[in-house]
Amino acid sequence: MSKIQFRRGTAADWASANPALSAGELAVETDTSRFKVGDGTTAYNSLKYMSFDGGDVGSSQFLYGPDDY
């Protein structure tokens, strides 16, 4: 059976490591339940938090469309 597993860690862990996530890679903060999606170049701390409707938290604009993955 196949499974999908997301990268995860606390907000402090992510901020400290500050990796550049691969394009479309999902990073979950286990202590806040918030997540970010990588673009292949931007470091974690510079990415915006995303919501399940595809927009970044606090904005109605979309960061990624279906053709971006």
HUZI-V308807 format. One record per residue. N is the residue number from 1. NEAR is the number of other C-alpha atoms within 8 Angstrom. Layout:
# HUZI-V308807
((N/NEAR) (N/NEAR))
This chain:
# HUZI-V308807
((1/2) (2/3) (3/4) (4/4) (5/4) (6/8) (7/7) (8/8) (9/11) (10/10) (11/10) (12/6) (13/8) (14/13) (15/9) (16/6) (17/6) (18/9) (19/7) (20/10) (21/16) (22/9) (23/10) (24/10) (25/10) (26/11) (27/13) (28/12) (29/13) (30/10) (31/7) (32/7) (33/7) (34/9) (35/11) (36/12) (37/13) (38/16) (39/10) (40/9) (41/9) (42/10) (43/10) (44/13) (45/7) (46/6) (47/10) (48/7) (49/10) (50/12) (51/9) (52/5) (53/4) (54/10) (55/13) (56/13) (57/8) (58/4) (59/6) (60/6) (61/6) (62/8) (63/7) (64/8) (65/8) (66/5) (67/5) (68/5) (69/6))
